[in-house]
Amino acid sequence: MSRLAIQKTYKLYIGGKFPRSESGRFYAINDSKGNLIANMCLASRKDFRNAVVIARNAQSSWANSSALNKGQILYRIAEMLEGRKEQFIAELIAQGETAENAKNEVLLAIDRLVYFAGWSDKYQQFFSCINPVSSAHFNFSVLEPVGVVAVIAPEKQSLLGLISVIAPAIVGGNTVIVLASESKPLSAISFAEVLNSSDVPGGVVNILTGKKEELVNQFASHMDLNSIIYCGTDEQLILSISELASNNVKRTTFYKKNDWSSDSCESPYFIEKTQEVKTTWHPTEI
Amino acid sequence: MIPNLDNLPVYDTAGVNERIARFCSRSIKSNSKLEGLRLALSMVDLTTLEGKDTTGKVKQICYKAMHPHDSLKNIPTVAAVCVYPAQVANAVNALKGSGIQVASVATAFPSGQSSLEVKLLDTKFAVDQGANEIDMVISRGQFLAGNYQYVFDEIVAVKKVCGQAHLKVILETGELDTLDNVRKASELAIYAGADFIKTSTGKIQPAATMQVTYVMLDAIKDYYIKTGKMIGMKPAGGISTSKIALQYLVMLNEVLGEKWMNKNYFRFGASSLVNDILMQLVKAETGNYQSSNYFSKD
C-alpha cells in the first residue's frame, strides 16, 4: 500500500515556537514550472509586534550569558545544520538553485557559523581599547550589544545570506527579528527548526515570512528596536528606512552586496555593526 | 443580616470558560478601541503596595497619576492611587486638588490574620489620615472553615468605621479554590455593605482572572435585580496589557451594562497597565509602535 505524502507546514518562528500568522494569511511559493512548493505564512504587523516584545524580553539574559556559552551555541547550530545538510540542499534546489550552487551555499553557511562561533570570546579584545587621556583617569572603551536588531534578509542566497547577517548579530549578544527572503523563504523556516534544536534560547532569533512592502516600514519605525539591517539594493527603500529609523536613532546598516560567498563576508566588523562603544572614565591617582 | 447562601447559583467552569471565550473574541478597533483605552485609563487604581515604599516613591506615583503622559492630549487621569495606610498622608498631600481619590488597604492586609480590634484600628488610622477609599481583606481562613457569620460581621464592623469612605472588599479569590466559593464570598461582602467587591490583593497567584471576575459581576447583577442597588467591581493583579483590559470592559458591558462603564463602578487595580495603555495611545497618534524607554516608570 502506498503511503500518503506528508508535507511540511511552514510556519513562523517566534519566541522558540512555531505559530501561524495571527492574520491567518498565507502566500504561495512556486517552482520555476509553476508548481506549488509550499504555502508560507504571510506575517502581519501584529506578528511582528509580538516578536519584538518577545525579542526584547529575551535580550538581557542572552547578552548576559557568557561568551563561551554563546560561542558553543553557535557551534551547536553548525553541528545541527551539518546533520541536516541534504535536506537544505534539496530545499534550495526546489527553489531554483543549481545542485552545485545549493551544495556550496549550505556548506559555506555551516562554515560561516563556525567562523562567527570562534569570534565569540575574541571580538571584545579586538575592538576594546585603553585610551590615553590627559587627566587623572583610567579611560577605556568596550563594546555592548545595541539590543534588539531587525534584519531584512537578502532575497538571493536565502540561507547563506540570512546566516551571514544574523550570526554576527547574535554572537554579540543581540536578539534579532528577521524578515526572510520573500521569494525564497523555505530555508529560513527550516533553519528555525535547526535553531530550535540547538539550545538557542527562545526569542533570541525570530523569523517572519511575508511581504517587504507591508513590513519593512514597520521594522524601521518601531521605537523599541535598536538597529536595522537591510540587505538589498532598493534605493527608495533605503531612503525610507533611513528616515523612519531616525525617529529613535536606530543604528542602520545597508548591505548592498549580491554575493555572500566571498571571503570578504568573514570579518569581525560584521559583529561590530550591531555593537555600541561604551567608554568609561575611571578616576585614578597620578 | 447574613444572606442565605444555600440557594446560590452553581458555576460550571466549562460553561464560564465558554462565555469568557466569547467576550475575548469581540473585535474592538480604531475609534472604539481608543475610547475603550481612555476609559480603562480613567478606571485605574494606580497601586504601590511594597514594604520598600517611601515618601518619594509615593510622591512619584501620585505625579504619574495626575500626569500620565503630558505629550498626549485628551487623556484622563487615573481614578485613584492605592497605598498602605502609612503612606496615605503623603498621597493625600501630593494629590491635593487633583480630584484623584486616595485608596488605602487596611485590616492587616494582605493576610488579614489579626484580631478584629487591630483591623478596626488599622482602618480608622487610614480614614483619619484622609483615605477616601478603604480596600479591606476578608478572613479567608474563617471563610474556608465555614464561619460565614464571622466574615460577615467583620465586614459590617469595618464598614461602620469607614464612615464616608468607600469600602472595597477584597475576596482574595486565589485562596478561595472554587467559583462557588467566590460567589458565596461576593454575597457576604455585598450584603454586609461593600461599595465595591475586589478580586485580589495582588500578593497571591492567581490574582484577577476573567473567570472569577465574571462570577463576581454575576453576583452584582443579581443583587441589582433584587434591590436596585449598584455595587462596584475591581479586578486587581495581573491585568497588565491593554488587550486584557479591553476584554474586561467587554465583559463588564455585556454582563452589567453601560451604567457600570465608569470609574464610579469599575476599577482596575494595576500599575504596569497604565504604561501599556499609554503606549497604545501614542501608537495610535504617531503610527509607530512604542518602546517603554520613552515612558516614565512611576
Interface residues (C-beta under 8 A of the other chain):
Chain A: R49 V52 Q218 S221 H222 M223 D224 L244 N247 N248
Chain B: G287 N288 Y289 Q290 S291 S292 N293 Y294
